[in-house]
Amino acid sequence: MKVLRAVVVLAVLVVAAYLAYRYLVQPPGRSADTITVYYCKTDGVTLVAWKVSRDPRMDPNKVAFYAAAQASAGPPVSVEAIRFPAGTMVKHVDLSGSTATVDLGGTISRSAGGSFAESGEFRGLIWTLTALPGITGPPRNIYLIDPLGNIVLRYPADPDIKRMAKDLERLLRASRIG
């Protein structure tokens, strides 16, 4: 009888020690976490989310870098989507307040800008980053950019169309194109 009682007490102590270790040293819910990464379907408009696991101990800068890298890598190859050119890499992500600035390199820096695909690529990247806690969307503006990449005119998202048309007329007249 004493042997049975000793075995039961020993078993209870082992279970208590395991539970103490599990909840004090290794709290539950810290084994894995996910982020939502968006990609743009081939129609250029539809965004689809997919979950990617990440280490929950990552600081916000590492999470933003990881999210940008996942967005630039694109979804699994079996999914039809607009992708960044192969060889595109995320060089650096800088978090400043609620803004994330992404520095991309590789083949994306040598590709021609303004394409339909490029619009879809960056749409997925922006949605991925703004889904992270603390990062807000980009300012809502309309930009007129010249062929060299210079911003010529900027308007708010809901511009005065008559003023915008007048500015464009003046610009075309000055450029001797229109």
Secondary structure, DSSP 8 states (H G I E B T S, - for coil): -HHHHHHHHHHHHHHHHHHHIIIIIS-TT-S-EEEEEEEE-TTSS-EEEEEEEE-TT--HHHHHHHHHHHHHH-S-TTS--B---TT-EEEEEEEETTEEEEEEEGGGGGS-SS-HHHHHHHHHHHHHHHTSTT------EEEEE-TTS-EEEEEESS--HHHHHHHHHHHHHHHT--
